[in-house]
């Protein structure tokens, strides 16, 4: 059986997300008949919502709870819930039950007393998929729930839940799993499976799981087939992490407009007999993620060129050629930008870009700006010649806390540059060149 199912947290202490665990623990402090009748579990896929829903169901129905009130995980009731066969715990996937009829049926069924336990529990997964009619029916039920009925709703898309429903629920947010939570989950399984794995390897898994318990556990499962001790190297080899690294390296080179390195990346790919198309698609997926996080003209341009290369792949006798062409054209275009970003002392790591969208925090410094002031002026020209001209006789004075101070040496220069429109224009150019969003201030200096 798959690890993710086998090692689903069965009792409260096993819920790996610390914040969620603490929220559920709070439920233990009250008598059950004073607890809310409806819960809304919100979070991305693979973060443990269904698991937690079942633990809450056990909390209500367990026959032999611990002194703390936590469910035992082993009694008849707990086992039936874990196996998804408890008569009074209904699991409904709204993605396949959107009709209002089902909710009507549900309402009728809810009215009946529980068969075995004291409580009747409805777990509705992907609840945002319910039709408006179904939501109304659900809302009516939530407004006056029978005393024995508990609703545990789960969703990946809380925007789509009407406020009338969510306001009646105790909300339990599931963010992306934090590293310690992922480690908590992995260590539980490592212990149970008696795996030998070093810390560095665990760290690598966590790093690549992107906040998903499911992904982390899947990786661990793949590694569990290894007989020898699992090291970072084994992780790299087994988990196609090497491919991720290769892709990210390539994109970093491209963003930095390192043409030679980017072309070498492609050649290495081809030499290993890898599929260029798959690689290109992987790159585009990655770029799309960043595009959603925040856009720059640079990013748009790169995506456009790579899509074009993808289109040309089919008719090209040499599969890597369209990609190589795209690389050369992209690197040659906007060379000024390339030179600015390409300064080796401060070239941003891809990771850094990834985290905050596409911005490169901390890239802009006074030295950098002074060094590339000419590029700034050149970039300003197409916007407004006279502003560019004024900037030529001004100079950057300071970069601090997201504010770029420019020193002008004549009052009318200061006036011109201080106009909101002009400062916005300069900020736009700085964002384009350095990837950093800043405010611009202009002071009058002495020559
Ligand atoms: Zn139990």
Boltz pocket constraint, residues with backbone or C-beta under 6 A from the ligand:
constraints:
  - pocket:
      binder: B
      contacts: [[A, 58], [A, 61], [A, 62], [A, 63], [A, 64], [A, 65], [A, 71], [A, 72], [A, 73], [A, 74], [A, 75], [A, 76], [A, 77], [A, 78], [A, 79]]
      max_distance: 6.0
